[in-house]
Amino acid sequence: MLKAILSQIISLYRICLHLFAKADTVQYPEE
């Protein structure tokens, strides 16, 4: 049970990081 909750939190965390990284690249293009 706890493992499933942890995996869900981790997956959500990774999705949030991905979205934030995507937004950062869109707002501040490195090129």
PQR file of N, CA, C, O and H, with PARSE charges and radii, in Angstrom:
ATOM      1  N   MET A   1       0.852  -1.207   0.000 -0.4000 1.5000
ATOM      2  CA  MET A   1       0.000   0.000   0.000 -0.0000 2.0000
ATOM      3  C   MET A   1       0.889   1.258   0.000  0.5500 1.7000
ATOM      4  O   MET A   1       0.740   2.140  -0.846 -0.5500 1.4000
ATOM      5  N   LEU A   2       1.799   1.314   0.955 -0.4000 1.5000
ATOM      6  CA  LEU A   2       2.668   2.493   1.048 -0.0000 2.0000
ATOM      7  C   LEU A   2       3.520   2.634  -0.210  0.5500 1.7000
ATOM      8  O   LEU A   2       3.757   3.740  -0.696 -0.5500 1.4000
ATOM      9  H   LEU A   2       1.920   0.598   1.642  0.4000 1.0000
ATOM     10  N   LYS A   3       3.972   1.497  -0.727 -0.4000 1.5000
ATOM     11  CA  LYS A   3       4.808   1.535  -1.931 -0.0000 2.0000
ATOM     12  C   LYS A   3       4.041   2.140  -3.093  0.5500 1.7000
ATOM     13  O   LYS A   3       4.589   2.938  -3.853 -0.5500 1.4000
ATOM     14  H   LYS A   3       3.779   0.599  -0.333  0.4000 1.0000
ATOM     15  N   ALA A   4       2.779   1.766  -3.236 -0.4000 1.5000
ATOM     16  CA  ALA A   4       1.958   2.287  -4.333 -0.0000 2.0000
ATOM     17  C   ALA A   4       1.801   3.801  -4.194  0.5500 1.7000
ATOM     18  O   ALA A   4       1.900   4.537  -5.176 -0.5500 1.4000
ATOM     19  H   ALA A   4       2.334   1.117  -2.619  0.4000 1.0000
ATOM     20  N   ILE A   5       1.556   4.255  -2.970 -0.4000 1.5000
ATOM     21  CA  ILE A   5       1.391   5.698  -2.735 -0.0000 2.0000
ATOM     22  C   ILE A   5       2.689   6.426  -3.077  0.5500 1.7000
ATOM     23  O   ILE A   5       2.671   7.475  -3.720 -0.5500 1.4000
ATOM     24  H   ILE A   5       1.476   3.657  -2.172  0.4000 1.0000
ATOM     25  N   LEU A   6       3.806   5.864  -2.645 -0.4000 1.5000
ATOM     26  CA  LEU A   6       5.095   6.498  -2.918 -0.0000 2.0000
ATOM     27  C   LEU A   6       5.350   6.566  -4.418  0.5500 1.7000
ATOM     28  O   LEU A   6       5.812   7.587  -4.927 -0.5500 1.4000
ATOM     29  H   LEU A   6       3.821   5.011  -2.123  0.4000 1.0000
ATOM     30  N   SER A   7       5.052   5.494  -5.116 -0.4000 1.5000
ATOM     31  CA  SER A   7       5.283   5.484  -6.569 -0.0000 2.0000
ATOM     32  C   SER A   7       4.397   6.526  -7.252  0.5500 1.7000
ATOM     33  O   SER A   7       4.823   7.185  -8.201 -0.5500 1.4000
ATOM     34  H   SER A   7       4.676   4.664  -4.702  0.4000 1.0000
ATOM     35  N   GLN A   8       3.176   6.670  -6.767 -0.4000 1.5000
ATOM     36  CA  GLN A   8       2.272   7.676  -7.345 -0.0000 2.0000
ATOM     37  C   GLN A   8       2.822   9.073  -7.111  0.5500 1.7000
ATOM     38  O   GLN A   8       2.839   9.899  -8.024 -0.5500 1.4000
ATOM     39  H   GLN A   8       2.831   6.135  -5.996  0.4000 1.0000
ATOM     40  N   ILE A   9       3.275   9.341  -5.883 -0.4000 1.5000
ATOM     41  CA  ILE A   9       3.831  10.659  -5.560 -0.0000 2.0000
ATOM     42  C   ILE A   9       5.056  10.933  -6.432  0.5500 1.7000
ATOM     43  O   ILE A   9       5.220  12.035  -6.954 -0.5500 1.4000
ATOM     44  H   ILE A   9       3.261   8.670  -5.142  0.4000 1.0000
ATOM     45  N   ILE A  10       5.906   9.931  -6.584 -0.4000 1.5000
ATOM     46  CA  ILE A  10       7.121  10.104  -7.387 -0.0000 2.0000
ATOM     47  C   ILE A  10       6.764  10.386  -8.841  0.5500 1.7000
ATOM     48  O   ILE A  10       7.364  11.250  -9.480 -0.5500 1.4000
ATOM     49  H   ILE A  10       5.772   9.035  -6.160  0.4000 1.0000
ATOM     50  N   SER A  11       5.784   9.651  -9.360 -0.4000 1.5000
ATOM     51  CA  SER A  11       5.388   9.862 -10.761 -0.0000 2.0000
ATOM     52  C   SER A  11       4.812  11.264 -10.935  0.5500 1.7000
ATOM     53  O   SER A  11       5.116  11.943 -11.916 -0.5500 1.4000
ATOM     54  H   SER A  11       5.296   8.949  -8.841  0.4000 1.0000
ATOM     55  N   LEU A  12       3.983  11.697  -9.988 -0.4000 1.5000
ATOM     56  CA  LEU A  12       3.414  13.047 -10.064 -0.0000 2.0000
ATOM     57  C   LEU A  12       4.526  14.085  -9.991  0.5500 1.7000
ATOM     58  O   LEU A  12       4.511  15.076 -10.721 -0.5500 1.4000
ATOM     59  H   LEU A  12       3.736  11.145  -9.192  0.4000 1.0000
ATOM     60  N   TYR A  13       5.498  13.849  -9.098 -0.4000 1.5000
ATOM     61  CA  TYR A  13       6.622  14.767  -8.938 -0.0000 2.0000
ATOM     62  C   TYR A  13       7.402  14.885 -10.248  0.5500 1.7000
ATOM     63  O   TYR A  13       7.776  15.980 -10.669 -0.5500 1.4000
ATOM     64  H   TYR A  13       5.510  13.044  -8.506  0.4000 1.0000
ATOM     65  N   ARG A  14       7.642  13.719 -10.891 -0.4000 1.5000
ATOM     66  CA  ARG A  14       8.381  13.731 -12.153 -0.0000 2.0000
ATOM     67  C   ARG A  14       7.592  14.459 -13.237  0.5500 1.7000
ATOM     68  O   ARG A  14       8.172  15.181 -14.049 -0.5500 1.4000
ATOM     69  H   ARG A  14       7.339  12.829 -10.550  0.4000 1.0000
ATOM     70  N   ILE A  15       6.273  14.274 -13.255 -0.4000 1.5000
ATOM     71  CA  ILE A  15       5.436  14.955 -14.251 -0.0000 2.0000
ATOM     72  C   ILE A  15       5.508  16.468 -14.031  0.5500 1.7000
ATOM     73  O   ILE A  15       5.621  17.238 -14.985 -0.5500 1.4000
ATOM     74  H   ILE A  15       5.802  13.688 -12.595  0.4000 1.0000
ATOM     75  N   CYS A  16       5.441  16.879 -12.770 -0.4000 1.5000
ATOM     76  CA  CYS A  16       5.514  18.315 -12.456 -0.0000 2.0000
ATOM     77  C   CYS A  16       6.864  18.872 -12.899  0.5500 1.7000
ATOM     78  O   CYS A  16       6.934  19.946 -13.497 -0.5500 1.4000
ATOM     79  H   CYS A  16       5.349  16.253 -11.996  0.4000 1.0000
ATOM     80  N   LEU A  17       7.929  18.139 -12.603 -0.4000 1.5000
ATOM     81  CA  LEU A  17       9.263  18.592 -13.007 -0.0000 2.0000
ATOM     82  C   LEU A  17       9.327  18.733 -14.526  0.5500 1.7000
ATOM     83  O   LEU A  17       9.868  19.711 -15.042 -0.5500 1.4000
ATOM     84  H   LEU A  17       7.872  17.267 -12.117  0.4000 1.0000
ATOM     85  N   HIS A  18       8.776  17.755 -15.235 -0.4000 1.5000
ATOM     86  CA  HIS A  18       8.793  17.786 -16.700 -0.0000 2.0000
ATOM     87  C   HIS A  18       8.027  19.008 -17.209  0.5500 1.7000
ATOM     88  O   HIS A  18       8.482  19.705 -18.116 -0.5500 1.4000
ATOM     89  H   HIS A  18       8.336  16.961 -14.815  0.4000 1.0000
ATOM     90  N   LEU A  19       6.858  19.256 -16.612 -0.4000 1.5000
ATOM     91  CA  LEU A  19       6.046  20.397 -17.046 -0.0000 2.0000
ATOM     92  C   LEU A  19       6.783  21.701 -16.769  0.5500 1.7000
ATOM     93  O   LEU A  19       6.799  22.599 -17.610 -0.5500 1.4000
ATOM     94  H   LEU A  19       6.489  18.690 -15.876  0.4000 1.0000
ATOM     95  N   PHE A  20       7.400  21.806 -15.579 -0.4000 1.5000
ATOM     96  CA  PHE A  20       8.129  23.028 -15.237 -0.0000 2.0000
ATOM     97  C   PHE A  20       9.315  23.223 -16.183  0.5500 1.7000
ATOM     98  O   PHE A  20       9.581  24.338 -16.633 -0.5500 1.4000
ATOM     99  H   PHE A  20       7.387  21.076 -14.896  0.4000 1.0000
ATOM    100  N   ALA A  21      10.016  22.143 -16.475 -0.4000 1.5000
ATOM    101  CA  ALA A  21      11.165  22.237 -17.383 -0.0000 2.0000
ATOM    102  C   ALA A  21      10.691  22.684 -18.763  0.5500 1.7000
ATOM    103  O   ALA A  21      11.334  23.509 -19.412 -0.5500 1.4000
ATOM    104  H   ALA A  21       9.800  21.238 -16.109  0.4000 1.0000
ATOM    105  N   LYS A  22       9.560  22.132 -19.205 -0.4000 1.5000
ATOM    106  CA  LYS A  22       9.008  22.492 -20.507 -0.0000 2.0000
ATOM    107  C   LYS A  22       8.640  23.980 -20.515  0.5500 1.7000
ATOM    108  O   LYS A  22       8.944  24.693 -21.471 -0.5500 1.4000
ATOM    109  H   LYS A  22       9.038  21.461 -18.677  0.4000 1.0000
ATOM    110  N   ALA A  23       7.993  24.436 -19.461 -0.4000 1.5000
ATOM    111  CA  ALA A  23       7.592  25.841 -19.381 -0.0000 2.0000
ATOM    112  C   ALA A  23       8.836  26.731 -19.377  0.5500 1.7000
ATOM    113  O   ALA A  23       8.855  27.784 -20.014 -0.5500 1.4000
ATOM    114  H   ALA A  23       7.745  23.857 -18.684  0.4000 1.0000
ATOM    115  N   ASP A  24       9.880  26.300 -18.650 -0.4000 1.5000
ATOM    116  CA  ASP A  24      11.110  27.090 -18.603 -0.0000 2.0000
ATOM    117  C   ASP A  24      11.722  27.209 -19.996  0.5500 1.7000
ATOM    118  O   ASP A  24      12.162  28.287 -20.395 -0.5500 1.4000
ATOM    119  H   ASP A  24       9.865  25.445 -18.132  0.4000 1.0000
ATOM    120  N   THR A  25      11.748  26.107 -20.729 -0.4000 1.5000
ATOM    121  CA  THR A  25      12.347  26.152 -22.064 -0.0000 2.0000
ATOM    122  C   THR A  25      11.517  27.038 -22.982  0.5500 1.7000
ATOM    123  O   THR A  25      12.064  27.706 -23.859 -0.5500 1.4000
ATOM    124  H   THR A  25      11.391  25.231 -20.404  0.4000 1.0000
ATOM    125  N   VAL A  26      10.199  27.049 -22.789 -0.4000 1.5000
ATOM    126  CA  VAL A  26       9.328  27.873 -23.632 -0.0000 2.0000
ATOM    127  C   VAL A  26       9.491  29.346 -23.264  0.5500 1.7000
ATOM    128  O   VAL A  26       9.555  30.207 -24.141 -0.5500 1.4000
ATOM    129  H   VAL A  26       9.754  26.506 -22.077  0.4000 1.0000
ATOM    130  N   GLN A  27       9.557  29.632 -21.951 -0.4000 1.5000
ATOM    131  CA  GLN A  27       9.672  31.023 -21.518 -0.0000 2.0000
ATOM    132  C   GLN A  27      11.073  31.576 -21.789  0.5500 1.7000
ATOM    133  O   GLN A  27      11.228  32.716 -22.228 -0.5500 1.4000
ATOM    134  H   GLN A  27       9.504  28.932 -21.239  0.4000 1.0000
ATOM    135  N   TYR A  28      12.088  30.750 -21.519 -0.4000 1.5000
ATOM    136  CA  TYR A  28      13.461  31.219 -21.683 -0.0000 2.0000
ATOM    137  C   TYR A  28      14.223  30.290 -22.627  0.5500 1.7000
ATOM    138  O   TYR A  28      14.967  29.419 -22.176 -0.5500 1.4000
ATOM    139  H   TYR A  28      11.962  29.825 -21.163  0.4000 1.0000
ATOM    140  N   PRO A  29      14.042  30.471 -23.919 -0.5600 1.5000
ATOM    141  CA  PRO A  29      14.766  29.622 -24.878  0.2800 2.0000
ATOM    142  C   PRO A  29      16.276  29.824 -24.755  0.5500 1.7000
ATOM    143  O   PRO A  29      16.751  30.956 -24.664 -0.5500 1.4000
ATOM    144  N   GLU A  30      17.018  28.730 -24.752 -0.4000 1.5000
ATOM    145  CA  GLU A  30      18.470  28.815 -24.551 -0.0000 2.0000
ATOM    146  C   GLU A  30      19.176  29.282 -25.818  0.5500 1.7000
ATOM    147  O   GLU A  30      20.275  29.833 -25.755 -0.5500 1.4000
ATOM    148  H   GLU A  30      16.632  27.811 -24.825  0.4000 1.0000
ATOM    149  N   GLU A  31      18.544  29.060 -26.965 -0.4000 1.5000
ATOM    150  CA  GLU A  31      19.221  29.389 -28.219 -0.0000 2.0000
ATOM    151  C   GLU A  31      19.300  30.896 -28.422  0.5500 1.7000
ATOM    152  O   GLU A  31      19.840  31.356 -29.428 -0.5500 1.4000
ATOM    153  H   GLU A  31      17.651  28.612 -27.016  0.4000 1.0000
TER
END
